[in-house]
């Protein structure tokens, strides 16, 4: 019997908004001639590989941003990196992620049945605090367990343990984790003792049975 759901955010519940990427590129064009989108993908992929394989090494959003700005050749002496970061975060809020309809409806259905929902995610460039704000506005006030807050990234059991603490007095074998990444989500949840459901890039999603 499934009594609670843990769900990944990026690539599962939502994807980045193309309008945000375009706005970010236009904004950064005033600071660099480099290909910002190619560089940010390179930084994000590199940081994610490190986190997935050395799970107690977690790049906080500001670390990713600072590495990104450095690779773009933006001078940290002449330009306030924190100011750039905050302006890009404002663009993120203006152009929020696009939520997948199937996964969103599944979570809403479970939430309506009073199933506890927690978002368990590796953070990326945007902090857990920002993701909480977006999720609250788009779906519901779910707990968000983010790697930058915990200091551990999936598949490390510490982040799943934090999710269990947010869920409360429920056995881990009665919790379903939904995600798109075989290593961080499916294997990570299974190794921790949770059930798991894979969502592929085409958002193939089987219906969940056994909801209490």
Buried (B, 14 or more C-beta within 10 A) or exposed (E): EBBBBBBBBBBBBBBBBEEBBEBBEEBBEEBBEBEBEEBBEBBBEBBBEBBBEEBEBBBBBBBBBBBBBBBBEBEEEEEEBEEBBEBBBEBBEEBBBBBBEEBBEBBEEBBEEEBBBBBBBBBBBBBBBBBBBBBEEBBEEBBBBBBBBBBBBBBBBBBBBBBBEBBEEBEBEBBBBBBBBEEBBBBBBEEBEBBBBBBEEEBEBEEBEEBE
